[in-house]
Amino acid sequence: METPEAAIRHRSSRTSSRAGLGRQSIHSTTLCARIVIDATNLLELQRVDSAADAIRTRLEDLDEAKAVAAVNVLIKHAADANESIAGKVKDLEAARDRLDDEVRGITARVDVSNRKLMSGDVANPRELTALQSDVEMLCRKRSELEDAELEILVELDERSAELASSVAELERLDAQRRELVDHRDAVITDLEADLDGFDSQRTTCREPLDRVLLARYDRTRSRGGGVAAAELSGKVCQACHMTLPAEDIYELEQAEVPLCPNCDAILIVLHGAEQ
C-alpha cells in the first residue's frame, strides 16, 4: 500500500515534469516539492557549515598568531643578549670602581710619603732612601692600575654602546609585538563575529529541514571531514568529486535519501545527472 509521503512524491514528480524545471530542479523520483525547499536549505546549510569550518581552521592556525609567536622568540633572544651585555657592563663598572679605589688609596699613600720627604722630619739617610723607594714603587703600581683602568674604561664604553643598542632593539621589538598583538586580536574579533553570523544562519537553515535528514547530515559531517551534502552535477559528486557509474546514479534516483556511494554525502540529484 502506498504511503502518503510516497503519494506526495509521485504527485510532485508529475508536476515537476509538466513544469519543465531547469538544472536546479530536484529529480522527480527522489524528492517531493517540500524537499525542494529542504534541498535548497540543506545545500545552504552545508555552505554555511563549510564556511564556519574554514574560519575555525584558520583560528586554530592563525598566521597573525604565528607572527606574534615569531616576534616573541626574537624578543626572548634579544632579552637574553641584553641581559648578558648588561651583566658584562655591570662587571666592568665594578672592576673600574675597584681599580679607582685602589688608585685613590695609593695616591693617598704617595701624598703622605711625599709630605714626609718634603717636611725635613726624616733625617736618617737610610730612612729617606727607603721612603723614596716606597714612593717610586707606589707610583709604578699606580701607573699599572691606571693603565688597567683605562683598558676597562675603553671596553666599558664599547659595552655600554652595545647595551644601548640592545635596549633600543628590545624596545623596537616590543613595539612591533604590540602592533602584531593588536592586529591578531582584531582579526580574531572579526572571525569570531563571522562565526556568530554563521551560527545564526545555520539555525535558520536547519529549522525547516526534516529531523531524520538532519540526523543523517550531522552524522556524515562528524565522520566525513565536514562535507555531508552536495549536488550531483552530471555524474560527479560535488563532495568527493568522484564520477559515479550509471548504475549508481539509477540507484540514487530510486533512494529515499540519495547518498554518494563513495563519501556517503547526501546528494541532491539534478535533472540530467544520468547523461
LINDAQUI-V535704 format. One record per run of one state. SS is the DSSP state (2 for helix, 1 for strand, 0 for the rest). FROM is the first residue (numbers start at 0). LEN is the number of residues. If there is no record, write none. Layout:
ss=SS from=FROM len=LEN
ss=SS from=FROM len=LEN
This chain:
ss=0 from=0 len=3
ss=2 from=3 len=16
ss=0 from=19 len=6
ss=1 from=25 len=1
ss=0 from=26 len=6
ss=2 from=32 len=28
ss=0 from=60 len=2
ss=2 from=62 len=57
ss=0 from=119 len=5
ss=2 from=124 len=83
ss=0 from=207 len=3
ss=2 from=210 len=13
ss=0 from=223 len=5
ss=1 from=228 len=5
ss=0 from=233 len=2
ss=1 from=235 len=2
ss=0 from=237 len=5
ss=1 from=242 len=1
ss=0 from=243 len=2
ss=2 from=245 len=9
ss=0 from=254 len=4
ss=1 from=258 len=1
ss=0 from=259 len=6
ss=1 from=265 len=5
ss=0 from=270 len=5
